[in-house]
Amino acid sequence: MSPNASTSGGGKKGDFLTPGRLTVAGIGILGLIFIFENTRNTKIRLLIPEVTIPLWMALLSTGVIGALCGAYFVRRRK
């Protein structure tokens, strides 16, 4: 084994902050800023009833549902 080969369990502290993770964190922060800047009420039709909720709540719940669906399909692929 070469001296440069990485070993399991001996990761460095900097391994956690990869460019991909920083990019995803930045996009997530921008998404949250967008969600919480839109605070006015909006009407949403849920099949039959029409509800009035803050737009940030609708955006956040849609994002959470999308993230859960994405996590489910990524987990099933492995």
C-alpha positions as protocol buffer text, in pm:
chain_id: "A"
residue {
  index: 1
  type: MET
  ca { x: 0 y: 0 z: 0 }
}
residue {
  index: 2
  type: SER
  ca { x: 141 y: 342 z: -86 }
}
residue {
  index: 3
  type: PRO
  ca { x: 187 y: 609 z: 181 }
}
residue {
  index: 4
  type: ASN
  ca { x: -63 y: 835 z: 4 }
}
residue {
  index: 5
  type: ALA
  ca { x: -344 y: 580 z: 12 }
}
residue {
  index: 6
  type: SER
  ca { x: -625 y: 681 z: 242 }
}
residue {
  index: 7
  type: THR
  ca { x: -733 y: 451 z: 519 }
}
residue {
  index: 8
  type: SER
  ca { x: -1085 y: 410 z: 647 }
}
residue {
  index: 9
  type: GLY
  ca { x: -1165 y: 587 z: 970 }
}
residue {
  index: 10
  type: GLY
  ca { x: -859 y: 809 z: 956 }
}
residue {
  index: 11
  type: GLY
  ca { x: -1013 y: 1096 z: 760 }
}
residue {
  index: 12
  type: LYS
  ca { x: -881 y: 1447 z: 800 }
}
residue {
  index: 13
  type: LYS
  ca { x: -1082 y: 1733 z: 942 }
}
residue {
  index: 14
  type: GLY
  ca { x: -1094 y: 1906 z: 601 }
}
residue {
  index: 15
  type: ASP
  ca { x: -1258 y: 1605 z: 435 }
}
residue {
  index: 16
  type: PHE
  ca { x: -1596 y: 1714 z: 568 }
}
residue {
  index: 17
  type: LEU
  ca { x: -1600 y: 2047 z: 381 }
}
residue {
  index: 18
  type: THR
  ca { x: -1577 y: 1938 z: 20 }
}
residue {
  index: 19
  type: PRO
  ca { x: -1658 y: 2177 z: -266 }
}
residue {
  index: 20
  type: GLY
  ca { x: -1975 y: 1981 z: -344 }
}
residue {
  index: 21
  type: ARG
  ca { x: -2103 y: 2006 z: 12 }
}
residue {
  index: 22
  type: LEU
  ca { x: -2025 y: 2377 z: 27 }
}
residue {
  index: 23
  type: THR
  ca { x: -2214 y: 2431 z: -300 }
}
residue {
  index: 24
  type: VAL
  ca { x: -2519 y: 2240 z: -175 }
}
residue {
  index: 25
  type: ALA
  ca { x: -2510 y: 2432 z: 155 }
}
residue {
  index: 26
  type: GLY
  ca { x: -2493 y: 2763 z: -34 }
}
residue {
  index: 27
  type: ILE
  ca { x: -2787 y: 2668 z: -256 }
}
residue {
  index: 28
  type: GLY
  ca { x: -2982 y: 2559 z: 51 }
}
residue {
  index: 29
  type: ILE
  ca { x: -2915 y: 2889 z: 227 }
}
residue {
  index: 30
  type: LEU
  ca { x: -3023 y: 3085 z: -82 }
}
residue {
  index: 31
  type: GLY
  ca { x: -3338 y: 2873 z: -100 }
}
residue {
  index: 32
  type: LEU
  ca { x: -3422 y: 2946 z: 263 }
}
residue {
  index: 33
  type: ILE
  ca { x: -3364 y: 3319 z: 209 }
}
residue {
  index: 34
  type: PHE
  ca { x: -3601 y: 3308 z: -90 }
}
residue {
  index: 35
  type: ILE
  ca { x: -3863 y: 3119 z: 109 }
}
residue {
  index: 36
  type: PHE
  ca { x: -3858 y: 3351 z: 410 }
}
residue {
  index: 37
  type: GLU
  ca { x: -3860 y: 3669 z: 197 }
}
residue {
  index: 38
  type: ASN
  ca { x: -4201 y: 3565 z: 58 }
}
residue {
  index: 39
  type: THR
  ca { x: -4419 y: 3609 z: 364 }
}
residue {
  index: 40
  type: ARG
  ca { x: -4753 y: 3724 z: 219 }
}
residue {
  index: 41
  type: ASN
  ca { x: -5059 y: 3501 z: 234 }
}
residue {
  index: 42
  type: THR
  ca { x: -5167 y: 3303 z: -68 }
}
residue {
  index: 43
  type: LYS
  ca { x: -5461 y: 3083 z: -157 }
}
residue {
  index: 44
  type: ILE
  ca { x: -5384 y: 2721 z: -239 }
}
residue {
  index: 45
  type: ARG
  ca { x: -5630 y: 2462 z: -360 }
}
residue {
  index: 46
  type: LEU
  ca { x: -5573 y: 2116 z: -207 }
}
residue {
  index: 47
  type: LEU
  ca { x: -5791 y: 1895 z: -428 }
}
residue {
  index: 48
  type: ILE
  ca { x: -6123 y: 2032 z: -305 }
}
residue {
  index: 49
  type: PRO
  ca { x: -6070 y: 2277 z: -14 }
}
residue {
  index: 50
  type: GLU
  ca { x: -5904 y: 2612 z: -70 }
}
residue {
  index: 51
  type: VAL
  ca { x: -5673 y: 2720 z: 212 }
}
residue {
  index: 52
  type: THR
  ca { x: -5499 y: 3048 z: 278 }
}
residue {
  index: 53
  type: ILE
  ca { x: -5149 y: 3006 z: 419 }
}
residue {
  index: 54
  type: PRO
  ca { x: -4829 y: 3211 z: 416 }
}
residue {
  index: 55
  type: LEU
  ca { x: -4637 y: 3163 z: 92 }
}
residue {
  index: 56
  type: TRP
  ca { x: -4319 y: 3075 z: 285 }
}
residue {
  index: 57
  type: MET
  ca { x: -4498 y: 2779 z: 444 }
}
residue {
  index: 58
  type: ALA
  ca { x: -4615 y: 2652 z: 105 }
}
residue {
  index: 59
  type: LEU
  ca { x: -4265 y: 2689 z: -44 }
}
residue {
  index: 60
  type: LEU
  ca { x: -4096 y: 2526 z: 254 }
}
residue {
  index: 61
  type: SER
  ca { x: -4335 y: 2231 z: 263 }
}
residue {
  index: 62
  type: THR
  ca { x: -4294 y: 2178 z: -111 }
}
residue {
  index: 63
  type: GLY
  ca { x: -3915 y: 2181 z: -70 }
}
residue {
  index: 64
  type: VAL
  ca { x: -3929 y: 1933 z: 218 }
}
residue {
  index: 65
  type: ILE
  ca { x: -4154 y: 1699 z: 21 }
}
residue {
  index: 66
  type: GLY
  ca { x: -3917 y: 1723 z: -277 }
}
residue {
  index: 67
  type: ALA
  ca { x: -3613 y: 1653 z: -59 }
}
residue {
  index: 68
  type: LEU
  ca { x: -3782 y: 1350 z: 99 }
}
residue {
  index: 69
  type: CYS
  ca { x: -3876 y: 1212 z: -243 }
}
residue {
  index: 70
  type: GLY
  ca { x: -3522 y: 1268 z: -370 }
}
residue {
  index: 71
  type: ALA
  ca { x: -3370 y: 1101 z: -64 }
}
residue {
  index: 72
  type: TYR
  ca { x: -3605 y: 804 z: -106 }
}
residue {
  index: 73
  type: PHE
  ca { x: -3508 y: 747 z: -469 }
}
residue {
  index: 74
  type: VAL
  ca { x: -3136 y: 789 z: -403 }
}
residue {
  index: 75
  type: ARG
  ca { x: -3157 y: 538 z: -118 }
}
residue {
  index: 76
  type: ARG
  ca { x: -3349 y: 289 z: -335 }
}
residue {
  index: 77
  type: ARG
  ca { x: -3086 y: 310 z: -611 }
}
residue {
  index: 78
  type: LYS
  ca { x: -2803 y: 188 z: -385 }
}
